[in-house]
Amino acid sequence: SGILAIDVGSGSVKAAYARVTGAGSVEVRPVRIPLPEGADASEDSGLLIKSVLDRAAGAIEAVKAAVRCGPRDVVWMALPSKLVEVVDLRLPPMPLKEALSYLRVHWDMEFRTPLEEAVVQYKYEPSQRGARLLVAASRRSAVAGFRRLASLAGLKCRLLEPEHMALLRLALYQVAVNLAGGVAPSAGRGGLPAEVVEAADRPGSSVAWAVVDMGYSSARVVAYGPRAPLFYSEIPVGGSALDGLLAEAFGTDRRTAAEIKKDAGLFERGPGAPHSVVYPAVLRLVEQVKRSLEYYLIKNDDVWLAGLVLAGGLASMPGLKEEIERLLIDSVGWRAARASSLARVAAAPGGIPFTVELARCGEVLSQATGKGDGHAGDADRLEAGPCGRIGPEFACAAGLLLRGLSQLGGAREL
């Protein structure tokens, strides 16, 4: 049997299918199915689920056909972050049973969703300094709606995970590959790679990493570290806004505009060039990302931000990564005086350099499956499949796969 990880976005459905081949190695096949135009930005969970079901049911069928998913395969899906409440509780040292009792007593103070209507997932991390209880709560109606979405395609969804947790798993594993010098990371405390845990265990401070998932209708900023609080923010600017600007400027449809954005990006400059058309929206996106990270660092004055991983379909736009680096790292705000919270991004404890990089989904999955010889150049062995390259837009699906690859024979333990 294999694992099918599905990420239902606002512009397309991205999936990654992993299975053991006859030779005993693990094969990963990505597939992306575009969705018809439609609005799913409602804050009402019932309306949002209905919109997703109406638009994505056919795409899930197409995913199943493309990867040739079988009846014994396990299906995991990402639950949109806007349908999930996540609370990062810091408690005195106590056993799990007492921590869960505390959660039940104080539930209404932490969550808007009533406990009796919630599906609860949690991660418990005890230590001598204190306990950490990371809790995700989703409405039962939302969970049932996504399970129905899978069942309409003849699939049985075994796991629903908040999308920002899957994104964090991919980003932190990639950070661990960097810290390990390009070789496969080893398992560490709390399910995190050992290299990340070691880098974050610096006296007197907490190191965090952030992932910016730039999708079709919005962007998500998620920050986290082994000793740093979880942070989530949604920004209402995505690839669709850039497509609209290009379509209007060049008198074309959105699909052609998306191709212009993909091919020219921010590199072609001059009057009437794509750069001059989309730059105001890019600047607005980056400024809001910067404000989100400023808020996180100001609220948590002992946290050092060690890097950004850029994910989502918009992350592949030529020149965007370089523009984000320029606007974030080289701007006055990020080179401010020591008193500024943003000064902490440039000198994290232990000499960890601040970096901005694209999500390397193919390389990360190569390391996790043991498909190559353990070095960064093995990504092509996964990316040369019939379904196409495993680009940054597959970050959420890849993060879901990382959770379950150890269940497949031949995969490294995560």
N, C-alpha and C positions, 0 to 999 in steps of 0.2 A: 504494500500500500504506500501511497505518497501523501504529501501535504500540499493543499492548495490554499494560498494566502490571498485574500481579496480585499482591495481598498476601493471603496465606492466613493469617488470624488464628485465634484459638481460639474466637471467637464468630461470625465471619462472614468471607466473602471479599469484599474491596474491590478494585475494578478501575477503571482509567481508560483510555479508548480515545481516541487522537488520530489524526486523519486529515486530509488536505488535501481541502477541498471543491472543487466545480467552479469557484467564484469565486476560488480560489487562497489562501483563508485556512485557518487550522487550527482544526478543531472538536474539542473535548474532551468526551467523554461519560462520566460516572461511573456506576457501578452497584454496589450492595451486596446480597449474597445471604446471609441468615442461615444458620448451620449448626446442625444438631441438637445437643442437649446431649451432652457427652462429655468425657472426660479426655484431655488430650494433654500433660500436664506431666511425663511420664517423662524422666529424664535419659539413658536409653538411646536412642541415635539410631535404632536399628532399630525399637524399639517406637513411638517418636514418629512416624517416617515412616509406619508401618503405620496408626497412628491418624489421621493427616492424610489419607492416601489413602482410608481407609474413609469418613471423614466429609465430605471436600471434593470428591470426584470429581463428584457430581451438581451441586454449586454451580458448578464450573468450566464444566460444560455450560450451565447457566443464564446465566452471564456471557457466554459465546460467543453464545447466542441473543439476549440483550438488546442487545448492541452490534453484532450482525450482522457478526462478525469473518469476514474472507475468508481464502482459502488463502495469499495472498501477504503477509498481515500478519505483522509481527514480534511475538513474544510474549516479554516479560521478566517474571521472577518474583522476588520477595523471598524469600531463604532465612532462616528464623528464626534469630535471633542465638544461641540456645542450641545450634545445630548448627554454629557457626562459631567458630574461634579467631582472634583478631586481635592482632597484635604490632606495635608502633610502634618500629622500630629507629632509633637515632641513631648514625651512623657517621662516621668521619673523611672528608674529601673523597676520593672515589674514583669511577671510572666504574661504570656499571651492571653490567658483566660481573663486576667484582671484588666488588661488593655482593652479587650473587647467589651467587657462590662462597662468600663469608662466610656467607650464609644456609644454604647446603647443609651446610657444615662444622659450624655451631652449631645445626642444626635441632632436635636432641633436647633441647637446653637451653631452647628457647623454646616448643616445642609438645608437646602430649600425643599428637596424631595422628601416626602414623608417616608419613614423607615418601612412602613407596611407596603409601600408602593415601589420600593427600591430593590434592585439587584446589586449586591455589594461584592466587590472584589477588594482584597487587601494584601499588603506586603508588610511583614513584621520583621524589624531589625533590632534585636536586643543588643545592648552593650553595657559595660560597667558605668559609662557616663550617663546612660539613659536609654529609653526605648524609642524607636521611631515606627510609627504606624501610618503607612501610606494607603489611603482609602479612596476607592472610586465607586461612585453611586450612580446608577442609571435607572430610569423609569422602566418598570416591567413592560409597559406598552412599547417602548423603544426597542428593547431587546427582542420582544416577540415579533416586532415588525421586521427586524433584520433577519431573524431566523426564517420568517416567512419568505423573505426575498430569496434566500438560498433554496428553500423548499420548492418554490415555484419553478426553479430550474432543475429539480430532482436531486438536490444536494442537501446534505445534513450538516448544519453548522454546529461544530463541537465547541467552539470558543469564540467569544466576542471580547475584544480588548480595545480600550480607548486608543484612538489613533496617535495621540501624542506620546503614549508610553511606548508604542512600537517605533515611533520616530526617534525617541531618546535611546532605545536599545541599539538601533543602527548607528546613531551618531557616536555613542560611547564606545561601541566596538571598534569603529573606525579610529577614534582617538587612541584606543589601546594598541591598534596596529601601528600607528605612528610612534607611540612611546616605546613599543617593542622593536623598533627599527625595521618595520616592514615584514615581520614574521608573525605567525599566528599567536594571538594572546592566550593566556591561561586563565582558568576560572578562579575567581576571587570571592570575597565576602559578599553576601547578599545577592548572589547571582550576577554581580558585576565583574568585568575583567579585572584580573589582579593588578595590571599595570595602571588602570584608572584609580583603583583603591589606593595603591601606593603613592601615586602622584598627589592624591587629595589629602593624604594623612600628613599634613604639615602643621606643626604646632602653631596655635594662635590664629589660624585662618582656615577658610573653607574654599576650595577650588571648585568652580562650576564650569560646565560647557553648555553652549546653547545650540539649538538647531532651528533654522528658519525654513519652514516649509511653504514655498511660494506656489500656490495652486492656481486654479482657473478663476475662481471668484474671490478668493481671499488669501491671506498669508497668516501663518501661525508661528508664534515665537514661543519656544519651550526651553527652559533652562533648568539644570539639575546638576547635583554633584553628590558624592557619597555622604558628605557632611553639610551640603548646602541645600536650602529649601527648594522644593519644586515650584516652578513659575510657569504660567500659561497666559498668553495674550493673543487675541485675534485681531487682524488688521484688514479692513474692508477694501483692499487693493490687490488685484491679481492679474493674471494673464489676460483675462477677458477685457479689462479696462484698456490695456495696451492694444489689443486687437481692434477695439472700437475706434480708438484714435487713428490707427493706421488705415482702417477701412474707410473712414471719413476723409482722411487726407489724400488717399490715392484713388478714391472712387471705386472701391472693389468690395467684394464680400468678405466676411470674417475669416473664412477658411483660407483665402488667398492672403489676407492680412497676417494670419498666423504663420504662413510660410515666409512672408517678408521678414517678420520678427525673428523667426528661427534662422534664416540665412544671413541677414544683414546685421541684425542686433544693434548694438551701440557703436560699432566700429565705423560704419559709413557716415561721415559727417559732412556738413555743408548745408546751404539753404535747401529745404525740401527733402533732405535725407531722413531716413527713419529715426536717426538719433534725435534730430530737432523736434520730431513729432512726439515721441514717447518719453523724452527725458523728463518733462514735468511730472508725469505719473511715476517714473522710476525714482525721482527725487522725493516725491511724497511717500512712496513705499519705504525707502531707506530711512527717511527722517522719522517715520513712525516706528520702525524697528529700533532705531537708536533711542527713541523716547521710552520704549518698552524696557530696553536693557538698562537705561538710566534709572527708571523706577525700581527695577529689581535690585540694583546695586545700592541705591539710596536706602531702600527699605531694609536691606541686609548688609550693614556696613562692614561685616567681617568676611564677605564673600569676594573672591577674586575670579574674574571671568577669564578663562584661558583660551577660548576659541569659539568660532562659529562654524557650523556645518550647514551648507546651503542645499536644500532638497526641493522637490517639486518640479513640475514641468518648466516653469519660468526660470529656474536656476540654470538651465542649459542655454539661455539666450546669450549669444556671443557678446562679450564685453561687460555683462552684468556683474560677474564676480569681481572683476577689476574695478568697476565703478563703486561697488559696495566697499571694497578695501580702501579706495581713495577717500570716500566720503566718511567712513567710520574711523579708520586708523589715522589718516592724515589731517583730519579736520581739527579745528581749534578745540572743540569740545573734548576730543579723545586724547589731546596732548595738553590738557589743562593742568593747573597746579596740583600739587600732591593732595590738597584738601578736597579736590573734586573726586566724586565716586568713580568717575570714568578713568582716572589716573591708574586705577588698580588693574586695568586690563593689560597694561604694558609691562608689568613687572610682577607677575605671579610668583609666589614662593617657590623656591627650588629651581628658579631659572626657566620655568615653563614658558615658551614663547607664545604670544597671542597670534593665532592664525585664522584665516578665512579660507575655507576650501569647499569644493563640491562634494556631495555625497558620492562615495565610490562604491556603489552597491555591488557591482560585479566583483571587485576585489575582496570586499568584506565576505561575500558569500563563498568565494573561492577559498578563503582562509578557514571559514567555519565548516565547510564540507570536507576540507582536506583534499580537494580535487587536484591542487597543484603541489609544488614541492615546498610550500610554506612561505614564498616570497611574493612581493607585490606584483610582479610581472605576470602572475598566473591568471589575472582577471580575464584575459582574452579567451581562455579555455571555457569560460562560462558565457561570455558575451557573443560568441560566434554561432549561437543556436539559431534555429529556423524562425523563432519568434522575434528576433531582433536584440539590440543591445540593452543591457540592464542599466539604464541611466538614472539620474537623480529623481525622476518622477516615480520610480519604483521604491523609494526609501521606506515608505510605510509598509508595503507588502514585504520587502526584504527584512524589516524589523520584526514582522510577524513570524517569518520563516526562522529567524535566529532563535526564537523562543522554542521552536519545536524540532530543529534539525538534529538534535542529539537523540531523538527517537528513531531516526533512520539509521540503518546499519552503515558503517563506514564513516559516519560523521564524527567530528570532534566534539567532546563534551563542552557545553557552554555554561 
